[in-house]
Amino acid sequence: MATGPTVRRRRLGTELRRLRDSSGFKLEEVASELGVAPSTLSRIETGKAPTKSAYLSRMLEMYGVCDSAQRQVLIDMAREGHRKGWWAAYDDVLPSGFDIYVGLEAETAAIRSYEISVVHGLLQTPDYARAVLREMFPRHTAQQIDRLVDLRIERQHRFDDMPPLELWAILDEAVIRRAVGGPAIMCRQLQRLAVEGERPGMTIQILPFACGAHAAHGGPFSILEFPDRSDSEVAYVESVAGYIYLEKDKDVRARSEAFDRLRAAALSPGASSELISQVARDLA
């Protein structure tokens, strides 16, 4: 799989941050020299925004990067970071900041996810997705909702890649008990889950009410792992307050440990499939 613009921006930002640190400059000092706000430089260093060629040239001068080969690698990264991914076609409806997640998801090799109230977006049927999105965006027109549904389904094509995206999804029991969109839509969604659970590289577990307190009462989260091990994992947290991307080792490790405890407390994949099918039969 070719490396896309989002990961390219992350790699460039990581290298620029390393060069700044090793040169002894503070972020505010470099931002002042570039004539930008510190928050703008921070977004460049975290890969959330591309950098202008003029900014890059000045930073390389400040950091004493003289080797032509090294400079060219960074220049190429910056150029590729400006490319638009397929999701740019949905810019008119993409929630602010969510384009970063879609870009990362498009290039990840494996996702570990815990959901508390809805089925993971990569596993949703169109009707279920439409019912969820209508409630999330009540001011959107029917056409805008349809565009968001199309985006969600487009994201699911990652499972058709070679090699396919691996997904380990832990769903709170509330996810399969809440009849989103009504019994008929929910029944078809549960049937889809049962089928998807048989897909190679797919693991679906249900965290039952009976387990009581657990490691993720703080809310849902996902951990994204990339094909190139030099690209650090990202923990993604979505809430009504916005989208949070955690990249510090301690933050990612905390979510990884929580996920390990969740999958130990959850039903086995086989028992989870049986429970999903049972709830679907009850709705039929």
Steps between C-alpha positions, in 0.01 A plus 500: 500500500642839399569748776242777490512871590392467862779263600750699293407813697542309827846378399608847392364657818678245718831570325456878521423475870810282551717747308365795700560325831854398406572859389386638834219717368170544680183467295410865569841618372463319168138611461607861551776466240247356252243767583234249599313423820653228722180299451561498123851363542369246749250375241784462249716308749214267593415434135155656523580761234734519199786749494580764240828461313616841627444391860683173441799672340532744790473222760768294328727805501436561871564134583823488298386232256756534222510149356330520159368143513343552843346830389355337188335222703331760721399713202345194333310417819364854514394487135324166544338625818313756288335230289131445559367160603181348358309633802555859380200442274290510818645826637157661475358268768806381696482621862788734584803297604358163396693506173813425702347180635376387158848561359664296776241223469563483125863408565484295818569127508299412809248665731405406853178669605258517791149638444242576767186608316515432125644241265847593371469708182691242295235240585182704453234429238385800294159512674653479847758767410224728368300464823807583711608795286152656493511525878859623508440772239136609534555816293636312199285454192410152378755546220778586748414196711514281189847641423618411851359150459685467168822606674447240772445225244802615298715461812391137524678419174819468707389144569536426129865608491782250471595451773166600653464727799491305827236606751456388859176656623370471855138615529327571827184287532300825484607532135315187394203558733419853380262469203642781287264581212237255624486119530528422128808717438663382821434136416676537164788679671545216747487246219774698327710488817462123519620465140788749539623310805590211269719715275878427518676762710175599673433447871176614663441467873212609720572646843199374701311699761581218742870592506419806712771764530762490227811674368333744262238691694669812363338439162560352154840505330695350213868414457641518147806299401687567175680265257834675551600442862690829498162676486387513862153382598225756552223482759183671378225623732172639368252693714249786484796728581679404179768265369813430703815334361739364762852418384716513812624154597347515849157599366494230232632241745223585749234433234677181389501371856133591539419314177685189621294502819178550303558206269581282801169602662292472180326189370704283265447567128291182473280584799472857375375378162240283671375793708482728195300240309269445799421872528439511122252213528320679781454802272387304197 
